[in-house]
Amino acid sequence: MIDAPAFVVAASKSDGDRVASLTMTRDDDAARTVSIVTRLVAQYRRTCPLDRQPPPCSIEVRRMIPFHSGLGSGTQLAMAVAQALALMAGDGQADAPSLARRVARGKRSAIGIHGFGRGGFLVDGGKRTENEIGRLVARADVPDEWRWLLVTPPDSSGTGLSGEEEVNALARLPEMPLSLTERLCRLTVLEMIPALGRSDCDWFGEALFQFGRSVGKYFRPVQGGQYADPRMADLVEWLRCSGIRGVAQTSWGPTIAICCANLESAESLKTQILADDRWKSCQVQAASPLNTGAAIQL
């Protein structure tokens, strides 16, 4: 989990349910945000226990994560709305999996759910039945001094798979080979987690790259290549040739995340990327690790 970009959601009692997007964004994104939150509120009211129903609320989205950029925007917005509604109902003890069920999240990955509650580096162990929330099998803090440099190509809004498009894409893939699953488990448990404990950014980064490359090969038939965007594939190749080890696509992309040992190295790399004509139009920002759950201010 990282500290930015992030959602900031405010809720207050009202004489009826109202939703507004106060984010500095395009009009269509603002309208889409309002539509999504309105559906989330209705979903929450249908599924939460009768004795925990929130009062009529006014909800404002004041900051947002770009949609479909591989940054978990759908889950984080749903969890933020669910948390706000639970608090409005005096149900502050509801845990992250319970909140997720009330807004119908967790059908696939549970990383964003557990991350909302606890932050840090998390390992989703999958689930045994369709209706379960994926099990959190490991969690570790990420060194505070590390930074994640996020690079998103221009004109990429909405390029990441989601919803029915994601379901259909996954249905076209063959079952993941056991050998690949075992490789991913080894990279995670025996390489990445120990490297976090040692604050070894290079070792962690190499394992992260190998993990992402292996997963990218598996998803290539449905995302068009090992990476979702050819420009980002070129960037990965350039970074690796430049000695940068920790680079991987975020979820369905197209955003690329680069693991940097500190803020100075992240800012230096940002300058180099934006100085290159191939990527000067990209959005590039540095984010800090977030080793705590979502912040709540009453």
Phi, psi and omega in degrees: 000148181231164187274346181202147357291164185210159170270141167238117184239130178243140180226143177212158178294147181212176177274000177186159180293126178224146180227136177220147174249115181258014184286149176278088184211181179291154182301321182291327176292320179297316179296321179295319179299315179300317180297316180296313182295321178301317178293322180296318179298315179297318178298316181299315182295328180287330190252341182282153179304147183301325182279003179236022179293130178285156175289169173306137189228151167255123183242130178239131173262111188262335173218156184215161171265135178303139179287144172054042175247009180082020185246014173073028186298318183299313181292317183293322177294316180298317181292321179296317178295316180298319179296318179297316180294321178297317179295322178296332180269003183074022183252052185289351181270355180298129182276173185300315178300322179296317178297320181298320180297326182288341178241020172058043174255162177096015179293333178238260181284146175249009182302312181295330179291305180293326178294323177300322183279329191229341183069185175088193176265125189233149178239118178273118181273010180082188182216156183269334179231161185300324188269359179283158166270135181307142184280135173276110185258345177201149176211141178214150172288146172263136181310131185300330184280345179293156174226151175248121177266118182259127181238118180240128181292155178291158177056040183250005184303125176081010183279337179288146180287146177199168174057221183297326179298320178292317179301315181294322179296315180296326181293336181277349182273146173288164177300138181297129180299144180301324181298324179289317177302315180296321179296316180296320178297317180296315179299322182285306189279323185260349180243299187291310183297314176299324179295325176298317180297330180267358186055040181262093186294321181294316181295314178300314183298319179296317178295321178298315179298314181297320177300309182296322179294319179295316179293321180299322177296321180294319183273359183308318182299333184252349177247004171088355180175180179295333173236152186291332184236126181302327179294323179286329174297318177296321179297317178300316180298317180295317180299315181295321178292338179271003177093006177277123188263321188268091180217136181202156174284143177271115179050232179280001179075194009273001183297139174253134178250134181240125181274122182240146186291336181196176182295320181301314181291326178294315180293324178296316180293322177302315179299318180295318182295315183287344177278348182268129182303332182292334187229010185294341180267000180286155170272124182232126178215150178262135179236149178265154173297146177241104185262016176230165176287183181301141179281136180237127178238119182264000000 
